[in-house]
């Protein structure tokens, strides 16, 4: 009676020890950088380049860097 129980306990311990978490080896959702907080897409108007009047220069630089990383 004791031997089958110990074998079952051993089998459960081995299965639990070799089981990997579902995200082991997967780096799909991990970002090395934070995305910019605002969409600072540059605007081309009727008479040329207008820029984006709603973004500060720092926000525009962050957006441009994020887009450059995205399209690499």
MDTraj code that builds the backbone (N, CA, C; nanometers):
import mdtraj as md
import numpy as np

residues = "UNK UNK UNK UNK UNK UNK UNK UNK UNK UNK UNK UNK UNK UNK UNK UNK UNK UNK UNK UNK UNK UNK UNK UNK UNK UNK UNK UNK UNK UNK UNK UNK UNK UNK UNK UNK UNK UNK UNK UNK UNK UNK UNK UNK UNK UNK UNK UNK UNK UNK UNK UNK UNK UNK UNK UNK UNK UNK UNK UNK UNK UNK UNK UNK UNK UNK UNK UNK UNK UNK UNK UNK".split()
xyz = np.array([
    [0.0826, -0.1196, 0.0000],
    [0.0000, 0.0000, 0.0000],
    [0.0869, 0.1259, 0.0000],
    [0.1936, 0.1231, 0.0747],
    [0.2799, 0.2401, 0.0846],
    [0.3630, 0.2606, -0.0418],
    [0.4011, 0.1537, -0.1060],
    [0.4849, 0.1626, -0.2259],
    [0.4117, 0.2317, -0.3422],
    [0.2882, 0.1963, -0.3758],
    [0.2193, 0.2659, -0.4857],
    [0.1996, 0.4147, -0.4567],
    [0.1719, 0.4490, -0.3309],
    [0.1543, 0.5903, -0.2965],
    [0.2844, 0.6678, -0.3119],
    [0.3948, 0.6045, -0.2722],
    [0.5229, 0.6729, -0.2860],
    [0.5610, 0.6881, -0.4332],
    [0.5267, 0.5904, -0.5162],
    [0.5529, 0.6017, -0.6602],
    [0.4679, 0.7120, -0.7241],
    [0.3450, 0.7216, -0.6828],
    [0.2573, 0.8278, -0.7339],
    [0.3103, 0.9648, -0.6908],
    [0.3527, 0.9763, -0.5666],
    [0.4076, 1.1029, -0.5172],
    [0.5353, 1.1401, -0.5917],
    [0.6183, 1.0406, -0.6192],
    [0.7408, 1.0634, -0.6942],
    [0.7100, 1.1079, -0.8372],
    [0.6126, 1.0450, -0.9002],
    [0.5735, 1.0821, -1.0368],
    [0.5195, 1.2251, -1.0420],
    [0.4398, 1.2622, -0.9438],
    [0.3857, 1.3995, -0.9392],
    [0.4983, 1.4998, -0.9187],
    [0.5927, 1.4678, -0.8318],
    [0.7053, 1.5585, -0.8063],
    [0.7910, 1.5753, -0.9313],
    [0.8145, 1.4658, -1.0034],
    [0.8941, 1.4749, -1.1263],
    [0.8225, 1.5560, -1.2340],
    [0.6932, 1.5354, -1.2484],
    [0.6160, 1.6115, -1.3479],
    [0.6157, 1.7604, -1.3141],
    [0.5994, 1.7911, -1.1879],
    [0.5979, 1.9315, -1.1473],
    [0.7359, 1.9944, -1.1630],
    [0.8397, 1.9172, -1.1432],
    [0.9750, 1.9697, -1.1557],
    [1.0153, 1.9968, -1.2994],
    [0.9664, 1.9173, -1.3933],
    [1.0031, 1.9349, -1.5340],
    [0.9082, 2.0253, -1.6106],
    [0.7957, 2.0568, -1.5535],
    [0.6993, 2.1424, -1.6221],
    [0.7534, 2.2858, -1.6279],
    [0.7398, 2.3479, -1.7440],
    [0.7854, 2.4856, -1.7618],
    [0.6667, 2.5801, -1.7584],
    [0.6884, 2.7002, -1.7121],
    [0.5800, 2.7977, -1.7188],
    [0.5419, 2.8232, -1.8648],
    [0.4208, 2.8712, -1.8867],
    [0.3724, 2.8900, -2.0239],
    [0.4511, 2.9960, -2.0999],
    [0.5121, 3.0904, -2.0302],
    [0.5860, 3.1959, -2.0997],
    [0.7372, 3.1716, -2.0992],
    [0.7821, 3.0532, -2.0621],
    [0.9253, 3.0250, -2.0586],
    [0.9812, 3.0248, -2.2004],
    [1.0842, 3.1029, -2.2226],
    [1.1462, 3.1097, -2.3535],
    [1.0772, 3.2037, -2.4493],
    [0.9663, 3.2584, -2.4135],
    [0.8938, 3.3499, -2.5007],
    [0.9230, 3.4932, -2.4599],
    [0.9718, 3.5738, -2.5530],
    [1.0006, 3.7143, -2.5229],
    [0.9155, 3.8038, -2.6113],
    [0.8021, 3.7534, -2.6547],
    [0.7192, 3.8253, -2.7495],
    [0.6614, 3.9551, -2.6927],
    [0.6110, 3.9539, -2.5710],
    [0.5446, 4.0699, -2.5156],
    [0.6356, 4.1635, -2.4371],
    [0.7648, 4.1382, -2.4350],
    [0.8564, 4.2182, -2.3543],
    [0.9161, 4.3289, -2.4401],
    [0.9051, 4.4521, -2.3950],
    [0.9629, 4.5654, -2.4665],
    [1.0869, 4.6145, -2.3935],
    [1.1856, 4.6535, -2.4700],
    [1.3077, 4.7062, -2.4110],
    [1.2942, 4.8562, -2.3848],
    [1.1904, 4.9174, -2.4363],
    [1.1701, 5.0614, -2.4211],
    [1.0211, 5.0887, -2.4046],
    [0.9897, 5.1998, -2.3442],
    [0.8501, 5.2378, -2.3278],
    [0.8026, 5.3114, -2.4529],
    [0.6814, 5.2858, -2.4979],
    [0.6315, 5.3581, -2.6148],
    [0.6043, 5.5039, -2.5786],
    [0.6097, 5.5938, -2.6754],
    [0.5797, 5.7342, -2.6446],
    [0.4333, 5.7484, -2.6003],
    [0.4088, 5.8479, -2.5196],
    [0.2752, 5.8653, -2.4639],
    [0.1777, 5.9278, -2.5625],
    [0.2297, 5.9983, -2.6610],
    [0.1453, 6.0755, -2.7501],
    [0.1768, 6.0442, -2.8958],
    [0.0768, 6.0494, -2.9820],
    [0.0974, 6.0315, -3.1248],
    [0.1364, 6.1665, -3.1843],
    [0.2620, 6.1781, -3.2213],
    [0.3133, 6.3041, -3.2767],
    [0.3466, 6.2889, -3.4252],
    [0.2555, 6.2276, -3.4995],
    [0.2775, 6.2102, -3.6431],
    [0.2885, 6.3469, -3.7085],
    [0.3888, 6.3616, -3.7922],
    [0.4090, 6.4899, -3.8603],
    [0.3012, 6.5097, -3.9662],
    [0.2602, 6.6338, -3.9849],
    [0.1510, 6.6660, -4.0753],
    [0.2049, 6.7389, -4.1978],
    [0.1729, 6.6894, -4.3147],
    [0.2034, 6.7610, -4.4390],
    [0.0744, 6.8241, -4.4870],
    [0.0770, 6.9539, -4.5012],
    [-0.0433, 7.0259, -4.5398],
    [-0.0441, 7.0623, -4.6864],
    [-0.1361, 7.1478, -4.7201],
    [-0.1571, 7.1883, -4.8589],
    [-0.0396, 7.2663, -4.9159],
    [0.0234, 7.3475, -4.8317],
    [0.1329, 7.4331, -4.8784],
    [0.2681, 7.3899, -4.8230],
    [0.2844, 7.2628, -4.7887],
    [0.4133, 7.2152, -4.7396],
    [0.4035, 7.1515, -4.6021],
    [0.5177, 7.1409, -4.5377],
    [0.5277, 7.0726, -4.4090],
    [0.4819, 7.1639, -4.2965],
    [0.3908, 7.1152, -4.2143],
    [0.3401, 7.1935, -4.1017],
    [0.3908, 7.1454, -3.9671],
    [0.4456, 7.0246, -3.9588],
    [0.4843, 6.9716, -3.8283],
    [0.3605, 6.9288, -3.7522],
    [0.3715, 6.9189, -3.6234],
    [0.2572, 6.8847, -3.5402],
    [0.2485, 6.9891, -3.4288],
    [0.1519, 7.0784, -3.4360],
    [0.1447, 7.1877, -3.3388],
    [0.1089, 7.1432, -3.1975],
    [0.0623, 7.0199, -3.1791],
    [0.0188, 6.9754, -3.0474],
    [0.1284, 6.9041, -2.9690],
    [0.2471, 6.8903, -3.0282],
    [0.3562, 6.8193, -2.9608],
    [0.4726, 6.9131, -2.9314],
    [0.5310, 6.8960, -2.8137],
    [0.6510, 6.9713, -2.7796],
    [0.7695, 6.9100, -2.8550],
    [0.8818, 6.9806, -2.8651],
    [0.9982, 6.9220, -2.9326],
    [1.0460, 6.7910, -2.8686],
    [1.0396, 6.7798, -2.7373],
    [1.0810, 6.6557, -2.6700],
    [0.9866, 6.5407, -2.7060],
    [0.8560, 6.5678, -2.7095],
    [0.7601, 6.4643, -2.7474],
    [0.7803, 6.4226, -2.8936],
    [0.8107, 6.5206, -2.9787],
    [0.8332, 6.4908, -3.1203],
    [0.9567, 6.4026, -3.1380],
    [1.0647, 6.4317, -3.0634],
    [1.1853, 6.3488, -3.0717],
    [1.1579, 6.2063, -3.0243],
    [1.0818, 6.1927, -2.9146],
    [1.0487, 6.0594, -2.8632],
    [0.9666, 5.9817, -2.9659],
    [0.8728, 6.0490, -3.0305],
    [0.7902, 5.9840, -3.1326],
    [0.8755, 5.9421, -3.2528],
    [0.9654, 6.0303, -3.2956],
    [1.0510, 5.9985, -3.4100],
    [1.1431, 5.8801, -3.3802],
    [1.1976, 5.8734, -3.2585],
    [1.2826, 5.7600, -3.2211],
    [1.2028, 5.6300, -3.2186],
    [1.0803, 5.6361, -3.1659],
    [0.9964, 5.5158, -3.1599],
    [0.9611, 5.4681, -3.3002],
    [0.9328, 5.5605, -3.3903],
    [0.9000, 5.5215, -3.5280],
    [1.0217, 5.4637, -3.5992],
    [1.1393, 5.5196, -3.5730],
    [1.2620, 5.4674, -3.6342],
    [1.2879, 5.3255, -3.5858],
    [1.2657, 5.2970, -3.4568],
    [1.2838, 5.1617, -3.4038],
    [1.1804, 5.0666, -3.4641],
    [1.0588, 5.1158, -3.4829],
    [0.9509, 5.0326, -3.5334],
    [0.9754, 4.9900, -3.6782],
    [1.0307, 5.0775, -3.7597],
    [1.0481, 5.0492, -3.9020],
    [1.1864, 4.9970, -3.9374],
    [1.2682, 4.9660, -3.8373],
    [1.4014, 4.9095, -3.8643],
    [1.3935, 4.7731, -3.9226],
])
top = md.Topology()
chain = top.add_chain()
for i, resn in enumerate(residues, 1):
    res = top.add_residue(resn, chain, resSeq=i)
    for name in ("N", "CA", "C"):
        top.add_atom(name, md.element.get_by_symbol(name[0]), res)
traj = md.Trajectory(xyz[None], top)
